[in-house]
């Protein structure tokens, strides 16, 4: 039976986080990062399962910055130190499983080392890749997120861009050249890839330095390491041609990106179940309760599992 480690990032709704953990295979281990801006006591008081581990290294998360990669890496580090797993699976604290636990376990039992990480090369993507060519400054600094400071930061970015200064979509490290790949932050990877990604984070200062001024590196760092390695590229899920949408690069999770990630409710049930995805995001206590009840019923009723 596959041994699963769920890597969960959360910042609010401890009630739902407990419901999420309770809904997943109890043989799994859960490694949880709570945003440093949040009161962790609300989560530790709600969740007391022995297989739920709150990591000590906490990050003040700024969306689209390198510190999102930082907490990803710390979750990987905690999982690899805790034991031997077949898959490390990222979730947010606002996700929910659509499949039954038996179906989830069967899926990973039969995965045979396949890596559920999608990516597409950002080379030759034209205007679609322009945001990755701009240098982004101070995105990981909470003090830079005030209205005036944000405007100043964005103005600096545009001024530098107007001078013709661009980031390349290839990264020239001393011993290797990388092509930039994009995907989603929600994936299931094997421990060998997880270890190599963590090693790059810890030891490849040149590579990490590139992503410190890059757009949304939580969607590119792991993909860039994986798809530039012959050891992993054939086991991952490479998308060809033009970049179409982040939806097409999210292998296991149903997400409606149409309104800056829609809060899902009962009216989304049919779309979610017909998507064939293992998880859905995002769900919120008090707004998605009926949806989760419908999913729970489908997960447990013989012949009607999603």
N, C-alpha and C positions, 0 to 999 in steps of 0.2 A: 504494500500500500504506500502510495506517494506520501512523503513528508513535506508539508507545506509551511512556509513562513510568510505571513502577511505583514507587509511594511505599510503602516498607516500613518498619514499625516492629518492632524486635526487641529482646529482652533476654536470650535464652538460646538454646542449641542451634545453634551455628554450623555444625555438620555439616548440619543440615536447611536452614538458610538457603542454604548453597551448593547443595544439591540443588534447592531451590525456584528459585533463579536459573537454574541449568542447565536446568531443565525448561521455561522460558518462552521465547518467541520471541527469538532472539539478536539480532534487529534492534532490540530495545527498549533503553531505558536504565533503570537501576535506581538510585534514590536512597534511601539507607538511614539511618535514625536508630537508634542504639544507645543504650538507656537509660543515663544517666550512672552508674547504680549498677553497671553491668556492665563487665567488662574488654574494651575494644574490640579489644585486640590479638588476642584469641581469634578475632575475626571477620575482622579484616584479614589475619591469617595464613592463614585458611581460604579467603578469597575474594580473588582477584587479577585478576578479569576487568576489562578496560579500560572496560567499560560499566557497572561497578558503582561507585557514588560514595557514600562515607560522608560525611554532612554534618558540618560542624564544630560547629554549634550543637547541643549535646546537653542534654537535659532529664532531671532526676531525676523519673521518671514516678510520679505518684500516681493510682491509678485513680479515675475519676469527677471529676477536677479540671480546672481550666482549663489546666493544663500539658499535658494531652493534646491540646488544641486548639493549643497553642503548637508542639508538634512537628509536628502536621499542617501548620500554616502554614509552618514552616521547610522542610519537605519540598516544599511547593508552591513556595516562593520559590526553592529550589535548582533545581527542574525548569524553572521559567519562565526562569530566568537562563541555563540550559544550552542552550536551543534551542527549536525549534518542534515541538510535539506535537499530535496530534489528540485524545488522551485522557490524563488523569492518573488512575491507578487505585490505590486504596489496598489494601494487603495487610498482614497481620501476618507476622512471621517464623515463624508456625506454620500458615501456609496451604499449600495445594497445588492445582495446576490439575487439573481433572477432564477438561476438553476437550483435544483435540489442539491443537497450535499453529496448524495450518492452519484449524481451526474458530474459534479465538480471533481470528485475523487476519481471517477472512471476516466474522465478526460485527461487528467494529469498522469494517471497510471499508464495510459496508452501513449503519452506524448513522446516517449523515447528520445529525450534530449532536445526536441525541437524548442526553439526560443521564440516566444510570442512577443516579439518586438518588431514593429513595423518602422520602416524608414524610407526616405527618398532623398536622392542627391539634390542639393540646392544649386549645383552648377547648371548653367544653361536654363535657368528658370525665368530669365528676364525680369520683368517688374515684380514678379512674385518673390524674388529673392532680395529686393532692394533693402528691406528692413534689416536684413542680416549683414548688409554692407556698411551700416551706420555704426559708428562708435557710440556706445551708451555709457555715460558717466554717472557714478554715484547711485546706481539703481539699487544697490544693496544697503544704502544708508537711510535709516528711518527718518533722520532729520531732514532729508532732502525731499520728503513727500508732502510738505506743506504746499499750499497753493502757490505762493510767490517763489519758493525754492524750486518747486517742480517746473514752473515756467522758466526760471533761470537755467535749470538743468537742460530742459528741452531746447531752449534757445542756444545754449552752448553746443548741443548736438547738431543742430541745424547749421550753425555757423561753421563748425568744423567740416560738415558735409559740403557746404557751399564752397569751401576752399579746395575741394577735390580730394580730401582725405577719406579713404575708404578702407574698410576691412576686406581682406580677400576671403574667398569662399574655400580656399585651401589653406591649411595650417602647416607651416614649414617648421617642424621641430628639428633639433640637431641630428636625430637619428632616423627620422621618418617624416613623410609628408602625408597629411590627412586631408580627405575631402569632407566638407561639412554635410552631414545628413540630418534630416528633420523627422520627427515622429511625435508621438504623444508621451506624456509622463506616466501613463498607465500601461504596465507591461508585466509579463511573467518571464523571468530569466533564470538560467541555471547557475549553480554556484561557481562554476569555473569562470563564466563571463563576469559574474558579480565580483569575484576576486580580482580579475584583471582590470575591471573598471575602477575598483577601489585603489589598486596599485597605481594606476595612472593619476588618479586624484591626489594621492599622497606623494608621488615622486616626479611627475612630469610637470614641472613648474611652467614650462613654455606653453604646453597645451592648456592647462588650467588658466593661465594668464590670458589666452585668447578669449575664453568664455567669460571672463570677468567684465568685459565690455561688449558682450554679445547679447542679442535679443533672445529672451526666454531660453536660457541654456538648459533648463530642466527638460526641454523637448529636443535637445540636440546633443548634449554631452555623451550620454550613454549610447545613443545611436551612432555618433561619430566614432567612438571607440570600437563598437561592435562591427559596423559595416566596413571599416578599414582593416579588419583582421580576417585573413583567410580561414582562421580557426573557427570563426563564428558566422561569417557572412552567409554561408550556404545554409546555416541552420536558422537564420532569421527570416523575416518576411519583407523582401525588397519590393518596393513599389516602383514601377517603370513610368517613363514619360513625364507629363506635366503634373505639377502639384495641383491637386483639385481641392482638397479640404482636409482639415484635421480629423474629421469624422472617418475618412478613408484610411487614416493612419492609426486608429485606435482599435487594437485587435480584439479585446475582450470586454470592453465597456461601452454601453449605450450612453451617449451624451448628446444632448440637443444644444449645439453651439449657436443657435440662431439668435438668442437674446443674451449673449454673454454668459452662457450656460444657464439654461432654463431650469427653474425648480419644477420637478416632475410631480404630477398628481394623477388621480385615477383616470383622467381622460387620456393619459399617455400609455395606459396599460397595454393596449393592443399593439401599439408601435414598438414598445419595449419587447414584448414577448415574440413578436414576429421578426425582430432584428437578429435573433439567434445569439445575442451576446450573453455572456456569463453574469455580468454585473450591470447596474445602471447608476447614473449620477446626474443631477444631485437631488437628494431627498432630505427633507427637513421635518423635524417633529412639529406637529400642528398644522402642516401644510400638505404633507405627503402620507398621512396616516392611512387613509383609505386605500391608496395605491399599494402600500406595503402589506395591508391585509389581503388584498387581491393576489399579490405575488405570493404571500405565505400560503394561501389556499391552493394556488396552482402548484407550488413546490411540493406539497405534501399529499395531494390527492392522486391516487393511482390513475394513470391514463391521461392526466391533465397537466403533467409537469411541463413547465415552460422550457 
